[in-house]
Amino acid sequence: MKKLKILVASLIALSVVATSCNDDFVNTQPLGELSENAVWTDASLAEGFVSEIYAGFGNGGFDEQMLASLTDETMFTHPGRGITTITEGRSNPADIGWVNGTISWQNMFLRIRACNLALKNLAAPKFANTGNIVERLTGEAKFMRAYYYQQLARYYGGVPLIDRPYDLGEADYLAPRKTWAETVAFIVKDLDEAAALLKGKSLAAGRATEAAALALKARVLTYDASDLHDAAKMKAGSTVLGSFSKPELIANVSGSQADRWQKARAAAKAVLDLPGFGNLLNLTAPVSTSQGTTNFMNNSLARNGGQNELLMARYFINAKQENGGRQGLFNGPNGYNNWAGNSPIQLMVDDYEMMDGTKFDWKKPEHASAPYENRDPRFYSSILFEGSPWKVRSSANLPRDPASQIQTGRYEIVNAAGAKVTHFGLDTRNSPIEDWNGSYTGYYIRKFTDPNPTIVDQNTWQEVPWPILRYTEMVFHYAEACIELGQDAEARSWLNKIRFRAGMPALTESGAALKERFRNEKRIEMFLEEQRFHDTRRWMIASTTLGRKANGINIVGTLKSGKTVSLYKYDKENYNYAYTVFEIDPGKENRNWNDKLYYLPIDRNEMNRNSNLLQNPGY
């Protein structure tokens, strides 16, 4: 009887479940997802979809590993991250080396697909076009598609141009690479349309605007006009590139380079003519040294007028603790319990001019004996070096260094017994604080690190934005085009605006000498802003710049006669300092330029998936 009751109860329960399985139950929507139809019938959800496309910016250039360490700006301190795979010329399709999400072929095409989905659905919107939201979102999606294609183009050359979302069940998905010229034209068309759609629209910081679209167009056209993308100049500059079977994939094989420079000049000037952008570029004479340092710091931190430099940026807030707000931790001195990740190399330091505009020269005794004095004011807001005043050290370490100065050498001090002993700087790899997170070069990054002493870098996030597109970059694009077109006076005029703001004297050169000064000026002003990686390639000077060995500085402080110091502090009254430049141990990093590195290789998996792809030259 008991078994019968259980069976009847089970059957009743089963019948209840069966009769309850109606269509509403089966079609219950997942709580954590939205259907495509729901997204594109609701303006707010559509805006949310487009907003997510911006996530492809990642942290901008504020990852722990920076693109600067693939150039002659910095070197990466920590092993095993794929940096040396590229700097030593070992990159290949099976092991490209360090490629973050903003460079990755796969990631960029995922974002491009999202743009294509947005553009398809916005072409026939199913929600009210209140406040012209459809035009705005379309403009943003077109800008973002152009941006991601621009990323692919400047790392890989011409790429497949996909302007619609693929559907399941298509005959094939094997799109071939388009030519360099076709890729540039596609990007420029998107940007022209984006600029028109976004004109006059006020958007939140960090979203695409007319100014951003025009600025990206100027960058793309400047790259397009450069020697790397002119077939004749490319072939003359590199046998590896010159022997490529399909030069049209990476260069213009027809048309006039001069005409391309004219287009680049006009595009840059269109940005310079926009009102409300730029900071302190109306000066007629250099500011003081201290003001020049302050001006550069304000521009780097995007404050006190420096925010007007930003045409497009990736912003960070403390409420959302992202790695982009951790530059102080990633790059700061180990004596402050930071990680010293990307450390400036001596080649970079040496390229900062003297205050009078002359070159720094180790062969000059007055330079060699005081290498950090009377330098370009931007040096002091970009680099932390021996004796630099910095944030107050932690309470545990302040007794070791009450002056809170950067210590990157080794020095004589007198111990309690009255004997001279060696004190290793608190910010060296022999530091008594941390002996593992120290710079190999003797320098640390100051640029982009908030100097506010209340921001303790190892456990506090900062709110410094990453400059995706900056007004001053447009000044350089305009000046470069002018130089290439023989308009030296106009180029000098704009370059001197940048120099006066920094406290540096005017340039007076012409011709080849002016081009050389221009290139160094951009190197200094745009330090760490992901310009150098591309500039050295498109100018085809990588073999003589990126091909050099990374180097650093050894500093020794010896007590002057009669001086007794028991607690070290940088002080030329007490110490004689000797500075010796050295090359980084090849076992740590052995830089080697190979012309195949003008482009990254397309990943082997992508090549295997798409038989229509042609690999880049040299791989």
Buried (B, 14 or more C-beta within 10 A) or exposed (E): EEEEEEEEEEEEEEEEEEEEEEEEEEEEEEEEEEEEEEBBBBBEEBBEBBBEBBEBBBBBBBBBBBBBBBBBBBBBBBEEBBBBBBBBBBBBBEEBBBBBBBBBBEBBBBBBBBBBBBBBBBEEBEBEEEEEBBBBBBBBBBBBBBBBBBBBBBBBBBBBBBEEBEEEEEEEEEBBBBBBBBBBBBBBEBBBBBBEBBBEBEBEEBBBBBBBBBBBBBBBBBBBBBBBBBBBBBBEBBEBBBEBEBBBBBBBBEEEBEEBBBBBBEBBBBBBEBEEBBBBBEBEEBBEBEBBBBBBBBBBBBBEEBBBBBBBBBBBEEEEEBBBBBBBBBBBBBBBBBBBBBBBBBBBBBBBBBBEBEEBEEEEEEBBEEBBEBBBBBBBBBBBBBBBEBBBBBEEBEEBBEBBBBBBBBBBBBEEEEEEEEBBBBBBBEBEBBEEBBBBBBBBBBBBBBBEEEBBBEEBBBBBBBBBBBBBBBBBBBBBBBBBBEBBEBBBBBBBBBBBBBBBBBBEEBEEEBBEBBBEBBBBBBBBBBBBBBBBBBBBBBBEBBBBBBBBBEBBBBBBEEBEBEEBBBBEEBBBBEBEBBBBEEEEBBBBBBBBBBBBBBBBEBBEEBEEBBBBBBB
